[in-house]
Amino acid sequence: MDRKKIVAVVIFLTLLEFKFVYIPMKKRITSLDKLIVAKNEDKEILLKLCEEYREKGIKGESLKVTRKEFSLLSYIGNLIEKRNLERNITGLQPLRTDKKGNLSVERVRIGLKGITLQQLYGFLYDIEKAQDGIYISDFRMQKEKDTPYLLDIEMELFVAK
């Protein structure tokens, strides 16, 4: 009788350990493995971007002036639609247009919430590859607290006409 009780207690303790120690730790390890893979992918993307910029040699470029009928706000709106970022927009605000000599400088402030590094890369790539000279004068990026693989972005763009 005592032997059966001891065996039952050992089996019960083993099941408790399995349920409350092994399974949660296995889930945590799996979650960390996924996070490591995502961070390594982010690292690869960043290294690729750095290499592209080194090869391109952006430093020597002069200011591109866009055509008078170009609308930065409209372009950014189309870009947001193209990249399916409508649900991530926290703000899209046209700022006042400044006159600098015979040029006018159109500025727009945009806020994006909860985007991946890949989405940000695509968005910035489209801005850089635009035929019209679109420049980023202010850029702020931070990780979301609840989901550290997502980013909150705020940037100011401008074009000279």
N, C-alpha and C positions, 0 to 999 in steps of 0.2 A: 504494500500500500504506500509506504513512504517513498519507495523507488518511483512509483507512478507519479506521485506529487512532484518529486524533484525533476523528473523528465518533463512534466507539464510546465513547471515554472521555467525551466531552461528554454523550452520551445517558446513560451510566452515572451520571455525576455529577448530571445533571438528575433522574434517577429516585431517586437517593439523597436529594437535597434534597427532592424531593416527599414521599418516604416518611418521612424523619426530621425534616423541618422543617415543611413545609406542613400535612400531615395532623394532627400533634399540636397545632399552633397553631390550626387550624380547630376541633378538638374542644374546646380550651380556651376559645376565643372563644364557641362554642356553649354551653358550660357556664356561662360568665359571663353570657351573655345570659339564660339560664334563671334564674340566681340574681338578676339584676337585676329580672326580671319578678316573681319570688316576693317580693323585698324591697319592691317597689312595692305589691304586693297587701297585704303586711303593714302598710305605712305607711297605706294607705287604710283598713284595718280599724281601726288605732289612732286615726286621725283621726276616724273615725266614732264610735268609743267615747267619745273625749274630748268630741265634740259632744253625744252623748246625755247624758253626765254633766252637762255645762254646762246643758243644757235641763232636766234633771230636778231639779236643785237638791237633792241628797241632804243637804246640810249641816243642814237644819232638822229632819230626822226624829228621832223619839224612839225609844227602845229598844222593839222589839217583843217581847212575851212569847208564847211558844208554849204549846200545850195540854200538859197533864201526860203524856198517853200518847204523845206524839211521840218517836220515836227517831231521833236524828241519824245514828247509825251505819247504821241500816236505810235511811234516806233517801239517804245517800251511796252505799250499796251499790246501790240501785235506779238512782241517777243514773249510776253507773259502767256498769251494764248497759245503760241506755238509750243512752248515748253510745258504747258499744262500746270502752271503755277498759280492759277486763279485763287485756289483755296488757301494758298500760303501767303497771300498779300496782306500785310497789316497796314500799309499806307502807300499811296502813290500821289505825291503832292508836287504840282508845278511851283517853282519858286520864281521870284521876280527876274525879269530879263535885264541884264546890265549892258551898258554901252561902254566899249573899250575902243576908243578911237573910231574908226569906221566899221568896226565889228560889233555885233550884238551877241551876247553870251546867254543862251537859254539853258536853264538848270532845272533838274527834276530830282526830288528825293524819293527813294523807294525803300520800303521795309518788307522783308520776307521772313516768315516764321516757320520753323519745322521743315527745313529742306535738307537733303543729303548733300554730301560733298560733290557727288556726281552731278546733281541738279545745278548746284552753284557753278561748277566747272562749265557745263553746257551753256548756262546763262551768260557767264563772263566771256566765254569763247565767242558766242554770237555778237556780243558787244564789240569785242576786239576785231572781229572779222567784218564788221559792217563797213560798207563802202564810204559812208559818211564818218567823219572823225568824231567819234564819241569817246569822251574821256571820263574817268572816275576821279573826282576831286576829294572824296571822303569815303572811307570804307570802314565799317565796324562789323566784327563777326564774333559771336560767342556760342558756346555749346548750350543746348537746352539742359536744364537741371534734371528733369525726369528721364529724358532720353538723350544721353550724351553723344549718340551718333548723329543727332539732328542738330542743325545750326540755325541761329537767328541772325539775320543780316540786315544791316542798314547801310545804304550807300547814297551818295549824291553823284549824279551824272551831269555832264555839260557838253554842249556843242557850241562852236563859234560859227557865226554866219556872216 
